[in-house]
Amino acid sequence: MMIATFNLDYFSPTGLIGFWILFIGLIFTGAMFFFVFFKLTDDDESYKDKKRKKLEKAQQMERIARLYPKNN
């Protein structure tokens, strides 16, 4: 067998390929950490969505006011 041609020292953390694998792994881990813990917790409501919710709330308040009129 030709085991001597396949040198596993390149994949060690001090080897060239091993260093790049670790480096790319750290970048990937950092990106996943950012997207999971920071990006997904942001409030990404659009202007139209906020406007729609305000309109629905106003309509709901009008319906409640019609059900319970304040006559003295």
PDB file of N, CA, C and O in Angstrom, chain B, residues numbered from 101:
ATOM      1  N   MET B 101       0.831  -1.195   0.000  1.00  0.00           N
ATOM      2  CA  MET B 101       0.000   0.000   0.000  1.00  0.00           C
ATOM      3  C   MET B 101       0.864   1.243   0.000  1.00  0.00           C
ATOM      4  O   MET B 101       2.014   1.225   0.440  1.00  0.00           O
ATOM      5  N   MET B 102       0.290   2.315  -0.500  1.00  0.00           N
ATOM      6  CA  MET B 102       1.017   3.573  -0.566  1.00  0.00           C
ATOM      7  C   MET B 102       0.542   4.508   0.548  1.00  0.00           C
ATOM      8  O   MET B 102      -0.071   5.538   0.268  1.00  0.00           O
ATOM      9  N   ILE B 103       0.814   4.168   1.782  1.00  0.00           N
ATOM     10  CA  ILE B 103       0.408   4.998   2.917  1.00  0.00           C
ATOM     11  C   ILE B 103       1.339   6.194   3.053  1.00  0.00           C
ATOM     12  O   ILE B 103       0.920   7.237   3.556  1.00  0.00           O
ATOM     13  N   ALA B 104       2.543   6.077   2.636  1.00  0.00           N
ATOM     14  CA  ALA B 104       3.525   7.141   2.783  1.00  0.00           C
ATOM     15  C   ALA B 104       3.172   8.367   1.939  1.00  0.00           C
ATOM     16  O   ALA B 104       3.591   9.475   2.272  1.00  0.00           O
ATOM     17  N   THR B 105       2.416   8.196   0.864  1.00  0.00           N
ATOM     18  CA  THR B 105       2.084   9.354   0.030  1.00  0.00           C
ATOM     19  C   THR B 105       0.954  10.183   0.619  1.00  0.00           C
ATOM     20  O   THR B 105       0.785  11.349   0.260  1.00  0.00           O
ATOM     21  N   PHE B 106       0.175   9.586   1.528  1.00  0.00           N
ATOM     22  CA  PHE B 106      -0.932  10.306   2.142  1.00  0.00           C
ATOM     23  C   PHE B 106      -0.512  10.702   3.549  1.00  0.00           C
ATOM     24  O   PHE B 106      -0.637   9.908   4.481  1.00  0.00           O
ATOM     25  N   ASN B 107      -0.015  11.920   3.708  1.00  0.00           N
ATOM     26  CA  ASN B 107       0.528  12.388   4.972  1.00  0.00           C
ATOM     27  C   ASN B 107      -0.586  13.038   5.795  1.00  0.00           C
ATOM     28  O   ASN B 107      -1.162  14.049   5.392  1.00  0.00           O
ATOM     29  N   LEU B 108      -0.880  12.442   6.953  1.00  0.00           N
ATOM     30  CA  LEU B 108      -1.940  12.972   7.813  1.00  0.00           C
ATOM     31  C   LEU B 108      -1.505  14.178   8.636  1.00  0.00           C
ATOM     32  O   LEU B 108      -2.327  14.788   9.319  1.00  0.00           O
ATOM     33  N   ASP B 109      -0.244  14.523   8.581  1.00  0.00           N
ATOM     34  CA  ASP B 109       0.230  15.682   9.333  1.00  0.00           C
ATOM     35  C   ASP B 109      -0.330  16.990   8.765  1.00  0.00           C
ATOM     36  O   ASP B 109      -0.362  18.000   9.469  1.00  0.00           O
ATOM     37  N   TYR B 110      -0.762  16.986   7.527  1.00  0.00           N
ATOM     38  CA  TYR B 110      -1.347  18.192   6.946  1.00  0.00           C
ATOM     39  C   TYR B 110      -2.675  18.552   7.610  1.00  0.00           C
ATOM     40  O   TYR B 110      -3.065  19.719   7.628  1.00  0.00           O
ATOM     41  N   PHE B 111      -3.369  17.548   8.155  1.00  0.00           N
ATOM     42  CA  PHE B 111      -4.675  17.777   8.776  1.00  0.00           C
ATOM     43  C   PHE B 111      -4.578  18.100  10.263  1.00  0.00           C
ATOM     44  O   PHE B 111      -5.603  18.361  10.893  1.00  0.00           O
ATOM     45  N   SER B 112      -3.405  18.091  10.830  1.00  0.00           N
ATOM     46  CA  SER B 112      -3.252  18.443  12.238  1.00  0.00           C
ATOM     47  C   SER B 112      -3.450  19.955  12.387  1.00  0.00           C
ATOM     48  O   SER B 112      -3.306  20.689  11.409  1.00  0.00           O
ATOM     49  N   PRO B 113      -3.775  20.429  13.586  1.00  0.00           N
ATOM     50  CA  PRO B 113      -3.993  21.872  13.768  1.00  0.00           C
ATOM     51  C   PRO B 113      -2.786  22.735  13.436  1.00  0.00           C
ATOM     52  O   PRO B 113      -2.932  23.923  13.148  1.00  0.00           O
ATOM     53  N   THR B 114      -1.593  22.146  13.472  1.00  0.00           N
ATOM     54  CA  THR B 114      -0.406  22.924  13.114  1.00  0.00           C
ATOM     55  C   THR B 114      -0.080  22.819  11.633  1.00  0.00           C
ATOM     56  O   THR B 114       0.778  23.547  11.135  1.00  0.00           O
ATOM     57  N   GLY B 115      -0.755  21.921  10.925  1.00  0.00           N
ATOM     58  CA  GLY B 115      -0.527  21.771   9.492  1.00  0.00           C
ATOM     59  C   GLY B 115      -1.293  22.820   8.702  1.00  0.00           C
ATOM     60  O   GLY B 115      -2.135  23.532   9.248  1.00  0.00           O
ATOM     61  N   LEU B 116      -0.998  22.907   7.433  1.00  0.00           N
ATOM     62  CA  LEU B 116      -1.607  23.928   6.583  1.00  0.00           C
ATOM     63  C   LEU B 116      -3.111  23.712   6.406  1.00  0.00           C
ATOM     64  O   LEU B 116      -3.889  24.645   6.603  1.00  0.00           O
ATOM     65  N   ILE B 117      -3.526  22.521   6.045  1.00  0.00           N
ATOM     66  CA  ILE B 117      -4.949  22.247   5.820  1.00  0.00           C
ATOM     67  C   ILE B 117      -5.708  22.260   7.139  1.00  0.00           C
ATOM     68  O   ILE B 117      -6.829  22.766   7.197  1.00  0.00           O
ATOM     69  N   GLY B 118      -5.127  21.722   8.187  1.00  0.00           N
ATOM     70  CA  GLY B 118      -5.765  21.712   9.505  1.00  0.00           C
ATOM     71  C   GLY B 118      -6.017  23.112  10.025  1.00  0.00           C
ATOM     72  O   GLY B 118      -7.064  23.380  10.613  1.00  0.00           O
ATOM     73  N   PHE B 119      -5.060  24.011   9.812  1.00  0.00           N
ATOM     74  CA  PHE B 119      -5.242  25.405  10.230  1.00  0.00           C
ATOM     75  C   PHE B 119      -6.426  26.032   9.506  1.00  0.00           C
ATOM     76  O   PHE B 119      -7.243  26.707  10.131  1.00  0.00           O
ATOM     77  N   TRP B 120      -6.528  25.818   8.203  1.00  0.00           N
ATOM     78  CA  TRP B 120      -7.625  26.420   7.449  1.00  0.00           C
ATOM     79  C   TRP B 120      -8.971  25.809   7.809  1.00  0.00           C
ATOM     80  O   TRP B 120      -9.989  26.502   7.816  1.00  0.00           O
ATOM     81  N   ILE B 121      -8.980  24.517   8.106  1.00  0.00           N
ATOM     82  CA  ILE B 121     -10.227  23.883   8.553  1.00  0.00           C
ATOM     83  C   ILE B 121     -10.682  24.495   9.873  1.00  0.00           C
ATOM     84  O   ILE B 121     -11.863  24.801  10.043  1.00  0.00           O
ATOM     85  N   LEU B 122      -9.756  24.674  10.800  1.00  0.00           N
ATOM     86  CA  LEU B 122     -10.102  25.313  12.079  1.00  0.00           C
ATOM     87  C   LEU B 122     -10.540  26.761  11.879  1.00  0.00           C
ATOM     88  O   LEU B 122     -11.499  27.209  12.508  1.00  0.00           O
ATOM     89  N   PHE B 123      -9.863  27.479  11.030  1.00  0.00           N
ATOM     90  CA  PHE B 123     -10.190  28.887  10.786  1.00  0.00           C
ATOM     91  C   PHE B 123     -11.582  29.035  10.165  1.00  0.00           C
ATOM     92  O   PHE B 123     -12.370  29.874  10.600  1.00  0.00           O
ATOM     93  N   ILE B 124     -11.879  28.235   9.167  1.00  0.00           N
ATOM     94  CA  ILE B 124     -13.202  28.278   8.525  1.00  0.00           C
ATOM     95  C   ILE B 124     -14.281  27.822   9.503  1.00  0.00           C
ATOM     96  O   ILE B 124     -15.393  28.350   9.485  1.00  0.00           O
ATOM     97  N   GLY B 125     -13.970  26.856  10.348  1.00  0.00           N
ATOM     98  CA  GLY B 125     -14.904  26.401  11.370  1.00  0.00           C
ATOM     99  C   GLY B 125     -15.221  27.497  12.373  1.00  0.00           C
ATOM    100  O   GLY B 125     -16.374  27.644  12.780  1.00  0.00           O
ATOM    101  N   LEU B 126     -14.229  28.261  12.776  1.00  0.00           N
ATOM    102  CA  LEU B 126     -14.464  29.375  13.702  1.00  0.00           C
ATOM    103  C   LEU B 126     -15.329  30.459  13.061  1.00  0.00           C
ATOM    104  O   LEU B 126     -16.215  31.010  13.714  1.00  0.00           O
ATOM    105  N   ILE B 127     -15.084  30.761  11.810  1.00  0.00           N
ATOM    106  CA  ILE B 127     -15.900  31.760  11.109  1.00  0.00           C
ATOM    107  C   ILE B 127     -17.336  31.266  10.985  1.00  0.00           C
ATOM    108  O   ILE B 127     -18.271  32.032  11.219  1.00  0.00           O
ATOM    109  N   PHE B 128     -17.524  30.016  10.626  1.00  0.00           N
ATOM    110  CA  PHE B 128     -18.863  29.443  10.493  1.00  0.00           C
ATOM    111  C   PHE B 128     -19.585  29.432  11.837  1.00  0.00           C
ATOM    112  O   PHE B 128     -20.771  29.756  11.903  1.00  0.00           O
ATOM    113  N   THR B 129     -18.887  29.065  12.903  1.00  0.00           N
ATOM    114  CA  THR B 129     -19.485  29.052  14.237  1.00  0.00           C
ATOM    115  C   THR B 129     -19.883  30.457  14.666  1.00  0.00           C
ATOM    116  O   THR B 129     -20.957  30.649  15.235  1.00  0.00           O
ATOM    117  N   GLY B 130     -19.047  31.420  14.405  1.00  0.00           N
ATOM    118  CA  GLY B 130     -19.380  32.805  14.735  1.00  0.00           C
ATOM    119  C   GLY B 130     -20.579  33.311  13.961  1.00  0.00           C
ATOM    120  O   GLY B 130     -21.418  34.024  14.512  1.00  0.00           O
ATOM    121  N   ALA B 131     -20.671  32.951  12.696  1.00  0.00           N
ATOM    122  CA  ALA B 131     -21.811  33.374  11.883  1.00  0.00           C
ATOM    123  C   ALA B 131     -23.098  32.737  12.392  1.00  0.00           C
ATOM    124  O   ALA B 131     -24.126  33.409  12.476  1.00  0.00           O
ATOM    125  N   MET B 132     -23.056  31.463  12.729  1.00  0.00           N
ATOM    126  CA  MET B 132     -24.248  30.790  13.254  1.00  0.00           C
ATOM    127  C   MET B 132     -24.657  31.390  14.592  1.00  0.00           C
ATOM    128  O   MET B 132     -25.848  31.571  14.848  1.00  0.00           O
ATOM    129  N   PHE B 133     -23.691  31.699  15.446  1.00  0.00           N
ATOM    130  CA  PHE B 133     -23.981  32.346  16.729  1.00  0.00           C
ATOM    131  C   PHE B 133     -24.671  33.684  16.500  1.00  0.00           C
ATOM    132  O   PHE B 133     -25.639  34.014  17.184  1.00  0.00           O
ATOM    133  N   PHE B 134     -24.172  34.453  15.538  1.00  0.00           N
ATOM    134  CA  PHE B 134     -24.770  35.751  15.231  1.00  0.00           C
ATOM    135  C   PHE B 134     -26.207  35.596  14.754  1.00  0.00           C
ATOM    136  O   PHE B 134     -27.092  36.302  15.237  1.00  0.00           O
ATOM    137  N   PHE B 135     -26.458  34.686  13.816  1.00  0.00           N
ATOM    138  CA  PHE B 135     -27.795  34.539  13.255  1.00  0.00           C
ATOM    139  C   PHE B 135     -28.777  33.945  14.252  1.00  0.00           C
ATOM    140  O   PHE B 135     -29.951  34.316  14.248  1.00  0.00           O
ATOM    141  N   VAL B 136     -28.330  33.037  15.099  1.00  0.00           N
ATOM    142  CA  VAL B 136     -29.249  32.396  16.033  1.00  0.00           C
ATOM    143  C   VAL B 136     -29.566  33.308  17.200  1.00  0.00           C
ATOM    144  O   VAL B 136     -30.735  33.444  17.561  1.00  0.00           O
ATOM    145  N   PHE B 137     -28.582  33.931  17.796  1.00  0.00           N
ATOM    146  CA  PHE B 137     -28.810  34.668  19.028  1.00  0.00           C
ATOM    147  C   PHE B 137     -29.067  36.153  18.839  1.00  0.00           C
ATOM    148  O   PHE B 137     -29.696  36.762  19.704  1.00  0.00           O
ATOM    149  N   PHE B 138     -28.624  36.754  17.775  1.00  0.00           N
ATOM    150  CA  PHE B 138     -28.813  38.188  17.593  1.00  0.00           C
ATOM    151  C   PHE B 138     -29.817  38.519  16.496  1.00  0.00           C
ATOM    152  O   PHE B 138     -30.717  39.331  16.710  1.00  0.00           O
ATOM    153  N   LYS B 139     -29.681  37.920  15.361  1.00  0.00           N
ATOM    154  CA  LYS B 139     -30.524  38.271  14.216  1.00  0.00           C
ATOM    155  C   LYS B 139     -31.961  37.809  14.400  1.00  0.00           C
ATOM    156  O   LYS B 139     -32.883  38.531  14.020  1.00  0.00           O
ATOM    157  N   LEU B 140     -32.183  36.628  14.972  1.00  0.00           N
ATOM    158  CA  LEU B 140     -33.537  36.104  15.103  1.00  0.00           C
ATOM    159  C   LEU B 140     -34.324  36.782  16.209  1.00  0.00           C
ATOM    160  O   LEU B 140     -35.551  36.687  16.238  1.00  0.00           O
ATOM    161  N   THR B 141     -33.640  37.468  17.125  1.00  0.00           N
ATOM    162  CA  THR B 141     -34.349  38.139  18.206  1.00  0.00           C
ATOM    163  C   THR B 141     -34.698  39.575  17.862  1.00  0.00           C
ATOM    164  O   THR B 141     -35.342  40.253  18.662  1.00  0.00           O
ATOM    165  N   ASP B 142     -34.293  40.056  16.702  1.00  0.00           N
ATOM    166  CA  ASP B 142     -34.633  41.419  16.289  1.00  0.00           C
ATOM    167  C   ASP B 142     -36.101  41.507  15.909  1.00  0.00           C
ATOM    168  O   ASP B 142     -36.705  40.530  15.465  1.00  0.00           O
ATOM    169  N   ASP B 143     -36.662  42.693  16.090  1.00  0.00           N
ATOM    170  CA  ASP B 143     -38.040  42.939  15.698  1.00  0.00           C
ATOM    171  C   ASP B 143     -38.018  43.494  14.279  1.00  0.00           C
ATOM    172  O   ASP B 143     -37.675  44.657  14.064  1.00  0.00           O
ATOM    173  N   ASP B 144     -38.383  42.661  13.316  1.00  0.00           N
ATOM    174  CA  ASP B 144     -38.294  43.045  11.913  1.00  0.00           C
ATOM    175  C   ASP B 144     -39.666  43.341  11.310  1.00  0.00           C
ATOM    176  O   ASP B 144     -39.952  42.929  10.186  1.00  0.00           O
ATOM    177  N   GLU B 145     -40.507  44.049  12.050  1.00  0.00           N
ATOM    178  CA  GLU B 145     -41.804  44.397  11.486  1.00  0.00           C
ATOM    179  C   GLU B 145     -41.639  45.546  10.506  1.00  0.00           C
ATOM    180  O   GLU B 145     -40.895  46.495  10.751  1.00  0.00           O
ATOM    181  N   SER B 146     -42.336  45.442   9.410  1.00  0.00           N
ATOM    182  CA  SER B 146     -42.250  46.494   8.410  1.00  0.00           C
ATOM    183  C   SER B 146     -43.204  47.637   8.769  1.00  0.00           C
ATOM    184  O   SER B 146     -44.031  47.519   9.673  1.00  0.00           O
ATOM    185  N   TYR B 147     -43.066  48.730   8.044  1.00  0.00           N
ATOM    186  CA  TYR B 147     -43.927  49.890   8.277  1.00  0.00           C
ATOM    187  C   TYR B 147     -45.382  49.537   8.006  1.00  0.00           C
ATOM    188  O   TYR B 147     -46.270  49.939   8.758  1.00  0.00           O
ATOM    189  N   LYS B 148     -45.631  48.789   6.939  1.00  0.00           N
ATOM    190  CA  LYS B 148     -47.000  48.403   6.603  1.00  0.00           C
ATOM    191  C   LYS B 148     -47.594  47.480   7.663  1.00  0.00           C
ATOM    192  O   LYS B 148     -48.782  47.572   7.973  1.00  0.00           O
ATOM    193  N   ASP B 149     -46.779  46.599   8.215  1.00  0.00           N
ATOM    194  CA  ASP B 149     -47.264  45.697   9.250  1.00  0.00           C
ATOM    195  C   ASP B 149     -47.638  46.474  10.515  1.00  0.00           C
ATOM    196  O   ASP B 149     -48.658  46.186  11.142  1.00  0.00           O
ATOM    197  N   LYS B 150     -46.823  47.446  10.886  1.00  0.00           N
ATOM    198  CA  LYS B 150     -47.139  48.270  12.058  1.00  0.00           C
ATOM    199  C   LYS B 150     -48.412  49.071  11.817  1.00  0.00           C
ATOM    200  O   LYS B 150     -49.252  49.194  12.708  1.00  0.00           O
ATOM    201  N   LYS B 151     -48.553  49.614  10.617  1.00  0.00           N
ATOM    202  CA  LYS B 151     -49.745  50.391  10.274  1.00  0.00           C
ATOM    203  C   LYS B 151     -51.002  49.512  10.301  1.00  0.00           C
ATOM    204  O   LYS B 151     -52.050  49.938  10.786  1.00  0.00           O
ATOM    205  N   ARG B 152     -50.889  48.287   9.779  1.00  0.00           N
ATOM    206  CA  ARG B 152     -52.006  47.353   9.784  1.00  0.00           C
ATOM    207  C   ARG B 152     -52.424  47.000  11.202  1.00  0.00           C
ATOM    208  O   ARG B 152     -53.618  46.919  11.489  1.00  0.00           O
ATOM    209  N   LYS B 153     -51.470  46.790  12.087  1.00  0.00           N
ATOM    210  CA  LYS B 153     -51.791  46.452  13.470  1.00  0.00           C
ATOM    211  C   LYS B 153     -52.461  47.624  14.181  1.00  0.00           C
ATOM    212  O   LYS B 153     -53.379  47.415  14.975  1.00  0.00           O
ATOM    213  N   LYS B 154     -52.020  48.859  13.910  1.00  0.00           N
ATOM    214  CA  LYS B 154     -52.664  50.029  14.505  1.00  0.00           C
ATOM    215  C   LYS B 154     -54.096  50.158  14.018  1.00  0.00           C
ATOM    216  O   LYS B 154     -54.993  50.458  14.805  1.00  0.00           O
ATOM    217  N   LEU B 155     -54.320  49.936  12.725  1.00  0.00           N
ATOM    218  CA  LEU B 155     -55.660  50.014  12.157  1.00  0.00           C
ATOM    219  C   LEU B 155     -56.567  48.937  12.760  1.00  0.00           C
ATOM    220  O   LEU B 155     -57.721  49.217  13.086  1.00  0.00           O
ATOM    221  N   GLU B 156     -56.066  47.725  12.908  1.00  0.00           N
ATOM    222  CA  GLU B 156     -56.852  46.658  13.523  1.00  0.00           C
ATOM    223  C   GLU B 156     -57.192  46.983  14.970  1.00  0.00           C
ATOM    224  O   GLU B 156     -58.304  46.711  15.421  1.00  0.00           O
ATOM    225  N   LYS B 157     -56.257  47.556  15.690  1.00  0.00           N
ATOM    226  CA  LYS B 157     -56.507  47.934  17.088  1.00  0.00           C
ATOM    227  C   LYS B 157     -57.568  49.024  17.163  1.00  0.00           C
ATOM    228  O   LYS B 157     -58.433  48.983  18.038  1.00  0.00           O
ATOM    229  N   ALA B 158     -57.514  49.999  16.258  1.00  0.00           N
ATOM    230  CA  ALA B 158     -58.518  51.073  16.240  1.00  0.00           C
ATOM    231  C   ALA B 158     -59.889  50.512  15.899  1.00  0.00           C
ATOM    232  O   ALA B 158     -60.882  50.908  16.508  1.00  0.00           O
ATOM    233  N   GLN B 159     -59.963  49.598  14.939  1.00  0.00           N
ATOM    234  CA  GLN B 159     -61.239  48.980  14.594  1.00  0.00           C
ATOM    235  C   GLN B 159     -61.779  48.153  15.752  1.00  0.00           C
ATOM    236  O   GLN B 159     -62.987  48.139  15.990  1.00  0.00           O
ATOM    237  N   GLN B 160     -60.925  47.484  16.454  1.00  0.00           N
ATOM    238  CA  GLN B 160     -61.351  46.707  17.607  1.00  0.00           C
ATOM    239  C   GLN B 160     -61.908  47.628  18.695  1.00  0.00           C
ATOM    240  O   GLN B 160     -62.927  47.314  19.311  1.00  0.00           O
ATOM    241  N   MET B 161     -61.251  48.752  18.932  1.00  0.00           N
ATOM    242  CA  MET B 161     -61.736  49.709  19.935  1.00  0.00           C
ATOM    243  C   MET B 161     -63.088  50.286  19.525  1.00  0.00           C
ATOM    244  O   MET B 161     -63.944  50.498  20.384  1.00  0.00           O
ATOM    245  N   GLU B 162     -63.304  50.547  18.226  1.00  0.00           N
ATOM    246  CA  GLU B 162     -64.604  51.038  17.751  1.00  0.00           C
ATOM    247  C   GLU B 162     -65.690  50.002  17.989  1.00  0.00           C
ATOM    248  O   GLU B 162     -66.783  50.348  18.438  1.00  0.00           O
ATOM    249  N   ARG B 163     -65.408  48.740  17.696  1.00  0.00           N
ATOM    250  CA  ARG B 163     -66.399  47.681  17.913  1.00  0.00           C
ATOM    251  C   ARG B 163     -66.732  47.534  19.397  1.00  0.00           C
ATOM    252  O   ARG B 163     -67.893  47.328  19.752  1.00  0.00           O
ATOM    253  N   ILE B 164     -65.737  47.636  20.254  1.00  0.00           N
ATOM    254  CA  ILE B 164     -65.987  47.558  21.697  1.00  0.00           C
ATOM    255  C   ILE B 164     -66.817  48.744  22.149  1.00  0.00           C
ATOM    256  O   ILE B 164     -67.706  48.592  22.988  1.00  0.00           O
ATOM    257  N   ALA B 165     -66.539  49.938  21.601  1.00  0.00           N
ATOM    258  CA  ALA B 165     -67.304  51.134  21.963  1.00  0.00           C
ATOM    259  C   ALA B 165     -68.754  51.010  21.510  1.00  0.00           C
ATOM    260  O   ALA B 165     -69.646  51.509  22.196  1.00  0.00           O
ATOM    261  N   ARG B 166     -69.018  50.364  20.382  1.00  0.00           N
ATOM    262  CA  ARG B 166     -70.390  50.171  19.936  1.00  0.00           C
ATOM    263  C   ARG B 166     -71.121  49.166  20.814  1.00  0.00           C
ATOM    264  O   ARG B 166     -72.326  49.304  21.020  1.00  0.00           O
ATOM    265  N   LEU B 167     -70.445  48.185  21.322  1.00  0.00           N
ATOM    266  CA  LEU B 167     -71.071  47.186  22.188  1.00  0.00           C
ATOM    267  C   LEU B 167     -71.423  47.756  23.560  1.00  0.00           C
ATOM    268  O   LEU B 167     -72.447  47.407  24.147  1.00  0.00           O
ATOM    269  N   TYR B 168     -70.572  48.625  24.053  1.00  0.00           N
ATOM    270  CA  TYR B 168     -70.763  49.206  25.385  1.00  0.00           C
ATOM    271  C   TYR B 168     -70.807  50.727  25.310  1.00  0.00           C
ATOM    272  O   TYR B 168     -69.822  51.386  25.643  1.00  0.00           O
ATOM    273  N   PRO B 169     -71.938  51.300  24.875  1.00  0.00           N
ATOM    274  CA  PRO B 169     -72.030  52.767  24.776  1.00  0.00           C
ATOM    275  C   PRO B 169     -72.064  53.417  26.154  1.00  0.00           C
ATOM    276  O   PRO B 169     -72.540  52.834  27.128  1.00  0.00           O
ATOM    277  N   LYS B 170     -71.542  54.646  26.208  1.00  0.00           N
ATOM    278  CA  LYS B 170     -71.508  55.384  27.477  1.00  0.00           C
ATOM    279  C   LYS B 170     -72.601  56.454  27.439  1.00  0.00           C
ATOM    280  O   LYS B 170     -72.343  57.598  27.066  1.00  0.00           O
ATOM    281  N   ASN B 171     -73.809  56.079  27.821  1.00  0.00           N
ATOM    282  CA  ASN B 171     -74.915  57.027  27.915  1.00  0.00           C
ATOM    283  C   ASN B 171     -75.186  57.330  29.367  1.00  0.00           C
ATOM    284  O   ASN B 171     -75.411  56.413  30.157  1.00  0.00           O
ATOM    285  N   ASN B 172     -75.170  58.614  29.743  1.00  0.00           N
ATOM    286  CA  ASN B 172     -75.419  59.017  31.135  1.00  0.00           C
ATOM    287  C   ASN B 172     -76.816  59.531  31.257  1.00  0.00           C
ATOM    288  O   ASN B 172     -77.237  59.925  32.345  1.00  0.00           O
TER     289      ASN B 172
END
